[in-house]
Amino acid sequence: MPGTHLYSDPEIYDILHAPGTADEVRTLADVHRRFASDAPKIALEPACGSGRYFPGLARRGFEVHGFDANADMVRYARKAAAQATIRFGRFDTFSTAGLKRRGEGRVGLAFCPINSIRHVASDTEMVRHLKRVKSCLHPQGVYVVGISLSAYGLEMPTEDIWTGSRRGVRVKQVVSFIPATGDRTARERAEQVHSVLEIRKGRNVETRSSSYTLLSYSREQWEAVIRRAGLRVVARTQEQGRAYDPGEIGYALWVLGRAN
Ligand SMILES: C[S@@+](CC[C@H](N)C(=O)[O-])C[C@H]1O[C@@H](n2cnc3c(N)ncnc32)[C@H](O)[C@@H]1O
């Protein structure tokens, strides 16, 4: 019996997040073509979850690698995406085996969408993570990070609703986000996330509730960790890959390259 946290039930996670994945894969491949065409078609997804991007990227000719800190997700992703190399690993300590050759990074397209990177516990862990990804990046490679920025004190609680279905299982998730209370310590910067899942199988309805936190970043804090890691901003886009600057608040794909 899986736990109540969404990540401990990869099949349910995958049902919820499958819609739209083909479009996201197209955007990622397009970002590689526009900003990293001199870098190899080798992709790395930190926090890859159920591995939903890997089959699509492999079909587009990418060699695919990923890691995740949840063993259930890793097991599921290995079955769902046999073409990928998927390891158990954490943001700041993941294995770089196969991602470098003679000390040089091989990865042309690293990516971490939908705020997953905000699962880091602190700025120190974030900088270690970004440096580790940088060490695997080909000199012309890019790291595409999907992140929502915070304007502390100005944000209101918000709610998202996700739905999906597969083979007679219908899933709905209502997620509430309670903004950070301050801009200094990791504790103040913790955005509270509360999830209620409703899973329908025939006449059976199961409800699962869980909570977790995500570390918040103002634009200044986010740009500071990018610099500290020796990366630079190559472009910012909206979810479909069109140029877009989110200003102080909101979600964008940040295309990062090596500063040196
Ligand atoms: C929202 S899911 C995203 C999965 C996938 N990237 C996607 O877009 O569908 C976030 C993932 O981050 C993983 N995660 C959380 N903390 C992590 C850490 N410290 N290191 C690596 N993965 C982590 C979770 O296990 C989960 O699979």
The ligand as a Gaussian input file, in Angstrom:
#p B3LYP/6-31G(d) Opt

LIG

0 1
 C        7.163000      17.287000      -8.902000
 S        8.110000      15.801000      -9.009000
 C        8.801000      16.057000     -10.630000
 C        9.125000      14.805000     -11.381000
 C        9.503000      15.054000     -12.840000
 N       10.630000      15.935000     -12.927000
 C        8.334000      15.617000     -13.621000
 O        8.418000      16.768000     -14.073000
 O        7.331000      14.928000     -13.749000
 C        9.490000      16.168000      -7.948000
 C       10.478000      15.030000      -7.805000
 O       11.572000      15.515000      -7.039000
 C       12.108000      14.417000      -6.320000
 N       12.979000      14.946000      -5.256000
 C       12.617000      15.584000      -4.124000
 N       13.703000      15.934000      -3.417000
 C       14.797000      15.521000      -4.118000
 C       16.212000      15.600000      -3.914000
 N       16.727000      16.181000      -2.834000
 N       17.036000      15.070000      -4.848000
 C       16.511000      14.485000      -5.967000
 N       15.173000      14.361000      -6.204000
 C       14.325000      14.883000      -5.304000
 C       10.862000      13.681000      -5.836000
 O       11.155000      12.359000      -5.449000
 C        9.960000      13.797000      -7.059000
 O       10.077000      12.667000      -7.891000

